[in-house]
Structure formats: structure tokens, C-alpha cells
Amino acid sequence: MSNSNYIKKSIPNGLTLFRCLTAILLPFLIIYGGEIGAIIAAPLLIFAAISDYLDGFYARKYNVTSVFGKILDPIADKLLVIGIILSLASENMLDFYYAFIPALIIVLREILISGLRETVAGYNFSLKVSIWAKWKTTLQLIACGSFLVWRMNEFFYKIDLIGIISYSLLWIAGIITLTTGIQYIMEVINFFKKQK
């Protein structure tokens, strides 16, 4: 394989690795980064979200599939979202009355479905990613991004509309997250029923 082809085929995995590293870096920027961290966090998440799209684009374009990508690609998104939600909660950016339920749904659903995927994989059964699950991830990232923009500086934080939009997006993401989670659980239940 030529260097050019090797580089092309390495792009998707490189983008996935970038998202994993971003998922580790963002919570530190949110909690310990101060004003500079607040300014950097939102654009960094946007780049990470764009890399998620580019990851799939280049994987299809160059017909690249790898065990590394299959394992880490969905995990990278979950790490991003859960890390940001926990970081925002620790910074008191997620109001208990308005954000606890959708935030809890998102975190618990992602952990549960990841566990189910690993379990059914041992039975040679895989949970295919639905179009709604893809939208779920997109909305989760947009909701997280809107909170990061809201806390970027004092000017944005004084705009109540940004806060309302952020909480609304979090609730929409939470509802879709719950719906897709129930769909996956039903798939698993139906699969094991057929095994009897």
C-alpha cells in the first residue's frame, strides 16, 4: 500500500481518535480552564462534532472499516456527551429543576445500551444504528454545544434566550434518547424470545 493510500485509509480512525482525545480534554477545559477554557470549549466541541461527520464520510469514500473504528466510533460520541454533561453539572450550569431528568436519561441510556451491545455481540447479534439514533447523537452534541456557548462569556450568559434554547434542546435530545433506548431494548427482548 502506498503512503498516499495509507494516509487516506487512516483518516477515519484519526478523526475518531481526535474525538476521544477531545472527550478527555473538554471536561478539564470546562472545570479548570477558567475564562480561556470557556472560550475554547465550544469551538473545540464543534470541531469534534464535524469530525464525527467527516469520519463517516471518509470511511464510505475510501471504503474503510476497522475493528478500531467500529469499537471507538460510537464510544467517542458517548464520551463527549457524558463528559460534558457531568462537567456542566459540576459547574452548576445544569439547573436541577430543568435539566436533571433529561441529563439522567441520556447518561443512563448510553451506559445501558453500550452494555446491551456488548452482551448481544456474544450471541452474534448486533443492534443496528437507526436514523433516529443518529439524530439523537446530533441533538445531544448540539444541546451540549449550546450550553458551552451560553457559558462562553458574561455577555452570552446574560441572554436568557440562549439558556431557554439550551434547556429545550437538552429535553428534546433526552426524549429522543429515551425513545431510541426503548426501541433497542425491545429489539434485544424480541431477539432473546426467538432464542427460546
Buried (B, 14 or more C-beta within 10 A) or exposed (E): EEEEEEEBBBBBBEBBBBBBEBBEBBBEBBBEBEEEBBBBBBEBBBEBBEBBEBBBEBBEEEEBEBEEBEEBBBBBBBBBBBBBBBBBBEBEBBEEEBBEBBBEBBBEBBEEBEEBBEEBEEEEBEBEBEEEBBBBBBBBBBBBBBBBBBBBEEEBBEEEEBBEBBBEBBBBBBBBBBBBBEBBBEBBEEEEEEEE
